[in-house]
């Protein structure tokens, strides 16, 4: 910020060209983490007194000892979560190429 101010940027330019590009990768990364938490809370919320949804299906299948369906539903939740995170990671690398923390480590 100090370098941009030294070079004569105005307040609006400073916000648009320095501050926002600096915070957007971190904000995006935090949104990815919060999406993982949202999946966790969704599953917990569905466990309490519901008659529909994926956890109700898992509970019903476990009650009748159809464990292959239970494992398939749990794997489906995991695949959706990991797939979503991978897509968001890819989009983050494309949207913020200047942020080295989003680049895959080799």
C-alpha positions as CSV (number, residue, x, y, z in Angstrom):
1,X,0.0,0.0,0.0
2,X,2.8,2.4,0.9
3,X,4.5,1.8,-2.5
4,X,1.2,2.5,-4.3
5,X,0.7,5.7,-2.3
6,X,4.2,6.8,-3.0
7,X,3.6,6.3,-6.7
8,X,0.7,8.7,-6.5
9,X,-2.4,6.5,-6.5
10,X,-5.7,8.0,-5.3
11,X,-7.9,6.4,-2.6
12,X,-10.3,4.8,-5.1
13,X,-7.4,3.4,-7.1
14,X,-5.7,2.1,-4.0
15,X,-8.8,0.2,-3.0
16,X,-9.5,-1.1,-6.5
17,X,-6.0,-2.0,-7.6
18,X,-4.2,-2.9,-4.3
19,X,-6.5,-3.7,-1.4
20,X,-9.2,-5.8,-3.2
21,X,-6.7,-7.9,-5.2
22,X,-4.8,-8.5,-2.0
23,X,-7.7,-9.7,0.1
24,X,-9.8,-11.6,-2.5
25,X,-7.6,-14.8,-2.6
26,X,-7.9,-15.1,1.2
27,X,-11.6,-14.3,1.2
28,X,-12.1,-17.0,-1.5
29,X,-10.0,-19.5,0.5
30,X,-12.1,-18.8,3.6
31,X,-15.3,-19.4,1.6
32,X,-14.0,-22.8,0.5
33,X,-13.4,-23.7,4.1
34,X,-16.8,-22.5,5.2
35,X,-18.4,-24.6,2.5
36,X,-16.8,-27.7,4.1
37,X,-18.3,-26.6,7.5
38,X,-21.7,-26.0,5.8
39,X,-21.7,-29.6,4.5
40,X,-20.9,-30.8,8.1
41,X,-23.7,-28.8,9.6
42,X,-26.1,-29.9,6.9
43,X,-25.5,-33.6,7.7
44,X,-25.8,-32.9,11.5
45,X,-29.0,-30.9,10.9
46,X,-30.5,-33.7,8.8
47,X,-29.9,-36.2,11.6
48,X,-32.4,-34.5,13.9
49,X,-36.0,-35.5,13.3
50,X,-36.2,-35.5,9.5
51,X,-38.3,-37.8,7.3
52,X,-36.4,-37.0,4.1
53,X,-32.9,-36.4,3.0
54,X,-29.7,-38.3,2.6
55,X,-29.1,-38.9,6.3
56,X,-32.7,-40.2,6.7
57,X,-31.9,-42.6,3.8
58,X,-28.7,-43.7,5.6
59,X,-30.6,-44.2,8.9
60,X,-33.3,-46.2,7.2
61,X,-30.9,-48.4,5.3
62,X,-28.9,-49.0,8.4
63,X,-32.0,-50.0,10.3
64,X,-32.8,-52.7,7.8
65,X,-29.1,-53.7,7.6
66,X,-28.6,-52.7,3.9
67,X,-25.1,-51.6,4.6
68,X,-24.1,-51.5,1.0
69,X,-26.6,-48.6,0.5
70,X,-25.2,-46.9,3.6
71,X,-21.7,-47.0,2.4
72,X,-22.7,-45.9,-1.1
73,X,-24.6,-42.9,0.4
74,X,-21.6,-41.9,2.6
75,X,-19.3,-42.3,-0.4
76,X,-21.6,-40.1,-2.5
77,X,-21.5,-37.4,0.2
78,X,-17.7,-37.6,0.2
79,X,-17.3,-37.5,-3.6
80,X,-19.6,-34.5,-3.9
81,X,-17.6,-32.7,-1.2
82,X,-14.2,-33.5,-2.6
83,X,-15.3,-32.8,-6.1
84,X,-16.8,-29.4,-5.2
85,X,-13.5,-28.5,-3.3
86,X,-11.4,-29.5,-6.3
87,X,-13.5,-27.4,-8.7
88,X,-13.3,-24.5,-6.4
89,X,-9.5,-24.9,-6.0
90,X,-9.2,-24.9,-9.8
91,X,-11.3,-21.8,-10.1
92,X,-9.3,-20.1,-7.4
93,X,-6.1,-20.8,-9.3
94,X,-7.6,-19.4,-12.5
95,X,-9.1,-16.3,-10.9
96,X,-6.1,-15.4,-8.7
97,X,-3.0,-16.3,-10.6
98,X,-0.9,-13.8,-8.6
99,X,-1.5,-15.6,-5.3
100,X,1.2,-18.2,-4.7
101,X,-0.6,-19.9,-1.8
102,X,-3.3,-21.2,-4.3
103,X,-0.7,-22.7,-6.6
104,X,-0.1,-26.4,-6.3
105,X,3.1,-27.2,-4.5
106,X,5.4,-29.5,-6.5
